[in-house]
Amino acid sequence: MNGASREALAAARERFDALTDNTAVEATKLADELAAVTALLDREVSLRRVLTDPAQPGEAKAELAARVLGGQVGGETLDLISGLVRSRWSGSRDLVDASEELANAADLVAAERAGTLDDVEDELFRFGRIVSSSSELRGALTDRRASVSAKAGLVGELLGGRASRVTERLVIRLVTHPRGRSLEAGLEELSKLAAARRDRTVAVVTSAVPLSDRQKQRLGEALGTLYGRKVHLNLDVDPEVLGGIAVRIGDEVINGTIADRLEEATRRMAG
């Protein structure tokens, strides 16, 4: 993507991350709904052209999306699509690409929550190698005469019980809706998306009161310097910590709360 589309996609990724950091959001359901919207936009050329028309106000395009999708998708999906169509896109196909990426990312969030994201990345890579080494398998998966159900069934036979459910879902979506890409290119895109998700560092920050924008910025910069890459902050407010903040990144905890200090002091006095 170039120009306006690159900026629009970056903004969409930020909204997606903010949404899916809330574990109450059902990632698999979100993936299914975004995939359905992607298929609709890919099929209805006139609709996606209207939704990416730079001459139309962003709010008007969001209202149109709400009318088209209302009652068919959940609020989270509609919010993401509304954000997409409010943005400016260099080409109408870029909107479809962005919607598809978010659908795939939602499945990867489900894998991340299940602790299988590393497996998914490895399985996608290995499946790509298998496809590239077998012209017969590649032909079967890309045969335009084969039905969607036949291709999905073949993927199920190949991966069912041998790979994670998320890997199977991603590959089925790719082979049944390739959208003009080669199978190898599509698998490479999925592998890159999984790798980017795995390398994303998330810090769970717990504080007694909400942090100001300035505090969040300074904390994010400090953690980014410490870990050598951008760190996304997932904020939680817990009055019981009394003051200060606690930061958890993976298995590492940086605890600077008053409650923790009082607990430590109590242990020392008791000892």
C-alpha positions as CSV (number, residue, x, y, z in Angstrom):
1,M,0.0,0.0,0.0
2,N,1.1,3.6,-0.7
3,G,0.3,7.0,0.6
4,A,-3.1,7.4,2.1
5,S,-3.7,3.7,2.2
6,R,-0.6,3.1,4.3
7,E,-1.7,5.7,6.8
8,A,-5.3,4.3,6.9
9,L,-4.0,0.8,7.5
10,A,-1.7,1.9,10.3
11,A,-4.6,3.6,12.0
12,A,-6.8,0.5,11.6
13,R,-4.2,-1.7,13.2
14,E,-4.0,0.6,16.2
15,R,-7.8,0.5,16.6
16,F,-7.7,-3.3,16.2
17,D,-5.1,-3.7,18.9
18,A,-6.9,-1.4,21.3
19,L,-10.1,-3.4,20.7
20,T,-8.6,-6.9,21.0
21,D,-6.5,-6.0,24.1
22,N,-9.9,-6.4,25.8
23,T,-10.2,-10.1,26.4
24,A,-14.0,-9.9,26.5
25,V,-13.9,-9.4,22.8
26,E,-14.5,-12.8,21.1
27,A,-11.6,-13.0,18.7
28,T,-12.9,-16.0,16.6
29,K,-16.3,-14.4,16.1
30,L,-14.6,-11.1,15.2
31,A,-12.5,-13.0,12.6
32,D,-15.5,-14.7,11.1
33,E,-17.4,-11.4,10.8
34,L,-14.5,-9.5,9.3
35,A,-13.9,-12.3,6.8
36,A,-17.6,-12.1,5.8
37,V,-17.3,-8.4,5.3
38,T,-14.1,-8.9,3.2
39,A,-16.0,-11.3,1.0
40,L,-18.8,-8.8,0.5
41,L,-16.5,-6.0,-0.4
42,D,-14.5,-8.2,-2.7
43,R,-17.7,-9.3,-4.5
44,E,-19.5,-5.9,-4.6
45,V,-17.3,-3.6,-6.6
46,S,-19.7,-0.7,-6.7
47,L,-20.1,-0.8,-2.9
48,R,-16.4,-0.7,-2.1
49,R,-16.0,2.2,-4.6
50,V,-18.6,4.2,-2.9
51,L,-17.1,3.4,0.5
52,T,-13.6,4.6,-0.7
53,D,-14.8,7.6,-2.7
54,P,-12.7,10.6,-1.5
55,A,-15.4,13.0,-2.5
56,Q,-17.8,11.5,0.0
57,P,-17.7,12.6,3.7
58,G,-16.3,9.9,6.0
59,E,-19.3,10.0,8.3
60,A,-21.6,9.4,5.3
61,K,-19.6,6.4,4.3
62,A,-19.7,5.1,7.9
63,E,-23.5,5.5,7.9
64,L,-23.8,3.6,4.7
65,A,-21.7,0.7,6.1
66,A,-23.9,0.6,9.1
67,R,-27.0,0.3,7.0
68,V,-25.5,-2.4,4.9
69,L,-24.1,-4.4,7.8
70,G,-26.5,-3.6,10.5
71,G,-27.9,-6.7,12.2
72,Q,-25.4,-8.9,10.4
73,V,-22.2,-8.2,12.5
74,G,-21.5,-7.3,16.0
75,G,-20.7,-3.9,17.4
76,E,-16.9,-4.5,17.5
77,T,-16.8,-5.5,13.8
78,L,-19.0,-2.5,12.8
79,D,-16.8,-0.1,14.7
80,L,-13.7,-1.4,12.9
81,I,-15.3,-1.3,9.5
82,S,-16.7,2.2,10.2
83,G,-13.2,3.3,11.1
84,L,-11.9,1.8,7.8
85,V,-14.4,3.6,5.6
86,R,-13.9,6.9,7.3
87,S,-10.2,6.8,6.3
88,R,-8.9,7.8,2.9
89,W,-7.7,5.0,0.6
90,S,-5.5,5.2,-2.5
91,G,-7.5,2.5,-4.2
92,S,-10.7,0.6,-3.4
93,R,-8.9,-2.8,-3.3
94,D,-6.8,-1.5,-0.4
95,L,-9.9,-1.4,1.7
96,V,-10.6,-5.1,1.0
97,D,-7.0,-5.9,1.8
98,A,-7.2,-4.1,5.1
99,S,-10.4,-5.8,6.1
100,E,-8.9,-9.2,5.3
101,E,-5.7,-8.5,7.3
102,L,-7.8,-7.6,10.3
103,A,-9.8,-10.8,9.9
104,N,-6.6,-12.9,9.9
105,A,-5.2,-10.8,12.8
106,A,-8.3,-11.6,14.8
107,D,-7.6,-15.3,14.4
108,L,-4.0,-14.8,15.4
109,V,-5.3,-13.0,18.6
110,A,-7.2,-16.1,19.4
111,A,-4.0,-18.2,19.0
112,E,-2.1,-15.7,21.1
113,R,-4.7,-16.0,23.9
114,A,-4.5,-19.8,23.7
115,G,-0.7,-19.8,23.8
116,T,-0.4,-21.3,20.3
117,L,0.8,-18.4,18.3
118,D,4.4,-19.7,17.9
119,D,2.9,-23.0,16.7
120,V,0.7,-21.2,14.1
121,E,3.7,-19.4,12.7
122,D,5.7,-22.6,12.4
123,E,2.8,-24.5,10.9
124,L,2.2,-21.9,8.3
125,F,5.8,-21.9,7.3
126,R,6.0,-25.7,7.1
127,F,2.8,-26.0,5.2
128,G,4.2,-23.5,2.7
129,R,7.2,-25.6,2.2
130,I,5.0,-28.7,1.6
131,V,2.9,-26.9,-1.0
132,S,6.0,-25.6,-2.8
133,S,7.4,-29.1,-3.0
134,S,4.2,-30.8,-4.3
135,S,2.8,-29.6,-7.6
136,E,0.0,-32.1,-7.2
137,L,-1.1,-30.7,-3.9
138,R,-0.8,-27.1,-5.1
139,G,-2.9,-28.0,-8.1
140,A,-5.7,-29.5,-6.0
141,L,-5.8,-26.5,-3.7
142,T,-5.8,-23.9,-6.5
143,D,-8.1,-25.8,-8.9
144,R,-10.7,-23.2,-10.0
145,R,-13.1,-26.0,-10.9
146,A,-13.1,-27.4,-7.4
147,S,-15.9,-26.2,-5.0
148,V,-15.2,-24.2,-1.9
149,S,-16.4,-27.1,0.3
150,A,-14.1,-29.5,-1.6
151,K,-11.0,-27.3,-1.0
152,A,-12.0,-26.8,2.7
153,G,-12.4,-30.5,3.1
154,L,-9.0,-31.2,1.6
155,V,-7.3,-28.7,4.0
156,G,-9.2,-30.4,6.9
157,E,-7.8,-33.8,5.8
158,L,-4.3,-32.4,5.6
159,L,-4.2,-30.3,8.8
160,G,-7.0,-31.6,11.0
161,G,-5.5,-33.0,14.2
162,R,-2.0,-32.2,12.9
163,A,-2.1,-28.4,13.2
164,S,-3.8,-25.9,15.4
165,R,-7.4,-24.9,14.7
166,V,-6.3,-21.3,13.9
167,T,-3.8,-22.5,11.3
168,E,-6.5,-24.6,9.7
169,R,-8.9,-21.7,9.6
170,L,-6.3,-19.3,8.1
171,V,-5.4,-21.8,5.3
172,I,-9.0,-22.7,4.5
173,R,-9.8,-19.0,4.2
174,L,-6.8,-18.5,1.9
175,V,-7.5,-21.4,-0.5
176,T,-11.3,-20.8,-0.7
177,H,-10.9,-17.0,-1.2
178,P,-7.4,-16.4,-2.8
179,R,-8.4,-13.1,-4.2
180,G,-6.0,-13.4,-7.2
181,R,-3.0,-14.3,-5.1
182,S,-0.9,-17.4,-5.6
183,L,-1.1,-19.9,-2.8
184,E,2.6,-19.4,-2.0
185,A,2.2,-15.6,-1.8
186,G,-0.8,-15.9,0.5
187,L,0.9,-18.3,2.9
188,E,3.9,-16.0,3.0
189,E,1.7,-13.0,3.9
190,L,0.1,-15.1,6.7
191,S,3.5,-16.1,8.0
192,K,4.6,-12.5,8.1
193,L,1.5,-11.4,9.9
194,A,1.9,-14.2,12.5
195,A,5.6,-13.2,13.0
196,A,4.7,-9.6,13.4
197,R,2.0,-10.5,16.0
198,R,4.5,-12.7,17.9
199,D,7.1,-9.9,18.0
200,R,4.6,-7.4,19.4
201,T,5.5,-6.6,22.9
202,V,2.5,-6.0,25.2
203,A,2.9,-4.5,28.7
204,V,0.0,-4.9,31.2
205,V,0.2,-1.8,33.3
206,T,-1.8,-1.7,36.6
207,S,-2.2,1.6,38.5
208,A,-4.3,2.9,41.3
209,V,-5.7,5.7,39.1
210,P,-5.8,6.2,35.3
211,L,-2.6,7.4,33.8
212,S,-2.5,10.7,32.0
213,D,-1.6,10.8,28.3
214,R,1.8,12.3,29.2
215,Q,2.5,9.5,31.7
216,K,1.5,6.8,29.2
217,Q,3.8,8.4,26.6
218,R,6.7,8.5,29.0
219,L,6.2,5.0,30.2
220,G,5.9,3.6,26.7
221,E,9.1,5.4,25.7
222,A,11.0,4.1,28.7
223,L,9.8,0.5,28.2
224,G,10.6,0.8,24.5
225,T,14.2,1.8,25.3
226,L,14.5,-1.0,27.9
227,Y,13.2,-3.7,25.5
228,G,14.6,-2.4,22.3
229,R,11.3,-2.2,20.4
230,K,7.9,-0.5,20.6
231,V,5.8,-1.6,23.6
232,H,2.1,-1.5,23.5
233,L,0.4,-0.6,26.9
234,N,-2.6,-2.5,28.1
235,L,-3.9,-0.4,31.0
236,D,-5.8,-1.6,34.0
237,V,-6.9,0.4,37.1
238,D,-7.0,-1.3,40.5
239,P,-7.5,1.0,43.5
240,E,-6.1,-1.8,45.8
241,V,-2.5,-1.1,44.6
242,L,-2.8,2.2,46.5
243,G,-0.2,4.1,44.3
244,G,2.6,3.6,41.8
245,I,2.3,1.1,39.0
246,A,3.0,-2.5,38.3
247,V,4.1,-3.6,34.8
248,R,4.0,-7.1,33.5
249,I,5.6,-8.1,30.2
250,G,5.3,-11.8,29.6
251,D,6.6,-13.6,32.7
252,E,8.5,-10.5,33.9
253,V,7.0,-8.2,36.5
254,I,8.2,-4.8,37.4
255,N,6.4,-3.8,40.5
256,G,6.5,-0.3,41.9
257,T,3.2,-0.1,43.8
258,I,2.8,1.2,47.3
259,A,0.9,-2.0,48.2
260,D,3.9,-4.1,47.1
261,R,6.3,-2.0,49.1
262,L,4.1,-2.3,52.3
263,E,3.9,-6.0,51.8
264,E,7.7,-6.2,51.5
265,A,8.1,-4.1,54.6
266,T,5.7,-6.3,56.5
267,R,7.6,-9.4,55.5
268,R,10.9,-7.9,56.7
269,M,9.4,-6.9,60.1
270,A,7.9,-10.3,60.5
271,G,11.3,-11.9,59.7
